[in-house]
Amino acid sequence: MRCKLGDLAVIVNDDFPENIGVFVKVLRRSDHAAYYPGQGHDWEVYPSTAVRGRCGERIFFARAECSARDADLWPIRPPGQADGVEAVKELETT
């Protein structure tokens, strides 16, 4: 997992390209995996602006809490706090 609870992150991949680049706050682990098996909704996030989303067949545009896959987010952390990639590189060199 790249993100952790409380992170500020940016959307780097999404089914809706217009959502890429939107900042989100990681709120908590998602329970949507039980409803959407295999889709990998790892986090509940709150976007900084309205985003396009899908609920079943319905497509909406709103600024509301939503689910996101960890792989589609890139955490933004203060200097000195390792992100997932730097942590893996550090482990590989030791």
N, C-alpha and C positions, 0 to 999 in steps of 0.2 A: 504494500500500500504506500502510495506517495503522500497522501494527505493524512492529516490527523485532526482530531476534534478541535475546533476553534480556529483553524487555519483560514487565512485569506488565500484564495486561489483564483486562477484565471482558466476559463474554458478554452482548451486547445484542440478539442475535437468534439463534434456534435452531429446528430442527424440533420439538424437545421444549421447550415453554414452561417446564418446571420447571428447565431449565438456565440460564435468563436470570438474570443477577446473580451467577453463580458466577465467582470469580477464577481466572485461569489464568496459568501461566508459559509464555511463548513459547520453545520449545526449539530448533527448527530448521525450515527449509523442508520441506514435506511432499513425499514422492515418490508420494503416492496419486493425483495427477493422471494418472499413467500407467495406473492401474487403474480410475479412475472419471472418464473424460473428460467435460468439461463441467460437473462438479459444483463445481469451484473450491476444492478443499481445499488451502489455501495453507500452513498451518502445522501442525506437531506441537506440541501443548500438553500441560501437566500441570495438572489441575484441583486446586483447594484442597479439594474435597470430591467425593464420588461424583456422577457425572452419568449420565444416560440416554443411550444411544447405539444405533447400528445397525451390524450387520455382515451384509451381504446382507439376508436376511429375518429374521435373529435380532435381537431387541432385548435389550439388557443394561443393567445398572445397576452401575457400578464406578468406583473412583477409580484410573484408569490413563491412561497416555499415550493421546491420541487426536488426530484431525485436526480442524481448524477452518478455516472460510473467513475471510479477512482482513476482509471486509465485516461479519462477525458479531461482531467483537471491537472493543473500544475500549481503546486503550492508556492506562495510568496512568503518568505520568512526573512527576518532581520539578518544582517551579516553575522556569521558565527554560528548560526543554527543550520546544521547540515540538512540538505534535502535528501530525498531517497537516492538519487543518482550519486551524489558525492559520498553518501554513506556506503554504498555498494563498492565504489572505487576504493575507498579507504579499507574496507574489509578484504578486497582482492589483493591489496599490496602488503597486507600483514601476514 
